[in-house]
Amino acid sequence: MALAFVGSAALGAAFGEAFAVLYSTVKDVITKTLAFKSILQQLKSTLDVLDPLVKDIQQSNRELGRSEKETHDLIQQMKKGEKLVSKYSNLTGWKHFVRYHYANKLCSLDDALRRFFQIHIPAWGLRNGIEVLRGVNHLCAQMNSPGIHGVLPCAVPEPPDFTVGLDVSLKELKMELLKIEVLMLVLTAPGGCGKTTLVKMLCQDEDIKGKYEIFFVIVTKTPNLKDIIRRIFHHKGDRAPEFQSDEDAINHLKQLLNRIMQQNPILLILDDVWSGSESLLEKFKFHMTGYKILVTSRTAFPRFSCKYKLGPLSDEDATKLFRHSAILQDGNSYIPDDDTVKKIVKFCGGFPLALEVIGSSLRGESAATWENRMQNWTSGDSILDSVPEIDLLERLQSSLEFSDKKVKPKYEVIMKECFMDIGSFPEDQRIRVASLIDMWEELYELDEVGTIANLLEISSRNLANLVVTRRDASEVGRYYAEDFVLQHDLLRELAIHQCRQEPIEKRKKLIMDISGNNLPKWWTEQKQQHISSHLLSISTDENFSSSWCKIQPPEVKVLVLNFQTENYTLPEFVEKMEELKVLIVTNYGSFPVELGNFQLLGSVPNLKRIRLEKVSIPSICKTLSASRSLEKISLFMCHIGHAFRNCSIQISDALPNLREINIDYCIELVELPAGIFDIISLKKLNITNCHELSKLPEGLGKLRNLEVLRLRSCTKLLELPESSRSLHNLVVLDISDCLSIIRLPKHIGELCNLKEFHMKGCLALRNQLLLSILDLKHLKLVVCDEERAKRWESIMEFLPDCSLPQIKVAEKDNNLKWLGLGNRF
């Protein structure tokens, strides 16, 4: 990739020489020492990305002359860094304070390099500076391949903040794993005992993370071998080949591992492996020096001899965990006498999950409530006195009493329903908050605020984990597309167990997991099975052939379809769903798949919300022209080349009630069809992470009812059309991380109702802020980076105190995420 930049000359010979020496030293030392390996690897990753760019910049510098004054400080820091790294191979007897001292210096150097390329190059030459960032973006995707939100697909998750009773098990597990003769070690225990937590702690151990390159792979109940191997390839930044078969995938994996082990031993962690997966585990067994496999499973797998059985917590440790879970943050919670706590601990049988869930359910409750629950729970026996996991579900079920006095009884019921709804999505997968918002608005009339409130309550009770990825927006400008929920697989089983308390035909929630083409008996035995569910969820694996049986689902309001196959067809019974309000279709496979039978949706009269993930779809307006009730369309990682095209009628006529369009990570989207801007009913238009989108039509100004325009991380978008001045109802404008936007609309001050303006990471704007901004009388919040914040402050000198907006400097990203996002896996 040849890069010739106007601003390149600032990187002269001294800079290039200092960079080359540092880079060479890091590569040399990293192969000889285990000290600070994770920090060195991080620094090397940064240098890997920047090295080709520095070389190209030096090449162009031969023809241009410019002072190296701007790079002097960084050159000096790199020279010091080279000396610092060189000391590694000579230092012995590391003490904690020495480790801390050198680690801080290394992190500072890494941060300085990234900050230099992020800020100074765009300041030297606008167009060329942005090209640098695009080039770095391309290289970063190749070298590091981060997943969405910068998370590598096989990265080790962080352990919980509070753990107890696992120290001895940690030492024993490490001792077993490090035995020379051990290739595969199976860590086994019933669900909810803390197997995954123990492994996360192991990966933080200096003897493990300092020695091994670790791949953490969640396997799930219906594993896909090729998909697992693709994730390992992408984690290393390699493009996965098109595997012809499982055997071909295994051969490619072996070659990759051999290449990695030339530098580092490998620890492959296969988490949550289910019974019946022995043959899958056998395929990962390669007899190579320096290669080990750690498996977590509820099953002991008799075929494999090396095992470590994790037992329940001792009474003392279980009591500590229970008390920690039952006490409010301010420490004011009521906790009864020790005898009562001992009974509860015995009831939980030392299961960490049960202790946390039951403790959380009693947090902040009165003495009377504790007493009432105790009478229902304690019969003197333990969960371990019977079949553990079946009985554990029964015991946990009794703790699902949402009796928060701060909410109305109606919402206590809704929270329990919401918990069960989370089970509609496959185990060990991220559950999009945006999907839950769609579901719960139609099922329970909850708005976005109500949905988040319920998720926070569920999360506080340890029944799920809400993960919020961005915190730089206020309530008005909040966007939930990137937030997600995680749930322990045993808690998902509990949710489904709750749903199964009634006969099939009477269940209000019907959640099905289908393996292969093995449909439930009740479905195949009756030709026209009638169901009265309001929520219908069907998850299928990679062997499903879309052979649907007929059912009568006249009362279903929400349909959730989860699949993994390379071809997928909507079931024909969809056209009979007269009450269907929400359709959520999610492809958990590796590549977008064409969605068959899409035309059936044209027969659904009351459909309001469609959310599609990783599918290729035909014309939306043509399909849904007979269904005029649609209010919201969300497309995530979809191929949408013809979604809004080939319409026999105007899009606005086909979708007269459309209020919101969300298009996220649709990477092939180059331009938006002009017809979209005829939908005058539109109130929210969110187009995010569409890196090929370069231009918006002038028709944007016709959306006179638009309240939210979000164009976050559309890195090639050059400008907003001048017609946007007509968006007089616009409340939120978000152009965060639009690297290429070079100017704002000349008359931006005519956005008379604008309250929030998000412009973090708009590097090409530099200091360009128009005086017409002074006319934004209702502006309350500006979110930007430090450089632009200073410019805003200088402009605000001309505003009266009563009109001053809050200027909020966005938090800095301390990883390579600022370079752009890689592929989704």
Secondary structure by P-SEA (a helix, b strand, c coil): cbbbbcccccccaaaaaaaaaaaaaaaaaaaccccaaaaaaaaaaaaaaaaaaaaaaaaaaccbbbbcccaaaaaaaaaaaaaaaaaccccccccaaaaaaaaaaaaaaaaaaaaaaacccccccaaaaaaaaaaaaaaaaaacccccccccccccccccccccccaaaaaaaaaaaacccccbbbbcccccccaaaaaaaaaaccccccccbbbbbbccccccaaaaaaaaaaaacccccccccaaaaaaaaaaaaaaaaccbbbbbbbccccccaaaaaaaaccccccbbbbbbcccccccccbbbbbbcccaaaaaaaaaaaacccccccccccaaaaaaaaaaacccaaaaaaaaaaaccccaaaaaaaaaaccccccccccccaaaaaaaaaaacccccccccaaaaaaaaaaaaaaacccccbbbbaaaaaaaaaaaccccaaaaaaaaaaaaaaccbbbbbccccccccccccccccccccaaaaaaaaaaaaccccccccbbbbbbccccccaaaaaccbbbbbccbbbbbbccccccbbbbbbcccccbbbbbbbcccccccccccccccccbbbbbbcccbbbbbcccccccccccccbbbbcbbbbccccccccccccccbbbbccccccccccccccccccccccccbbbbccccccccccccccccccccbbbbccccccccccccccccccccbbbbccccccccccccccccccccbbbbccccccccccccccccccccbbbbcccccccccccccccccccccbbbbcaaaaaaaaaaacccccccccbbbbcccccccccccccccc
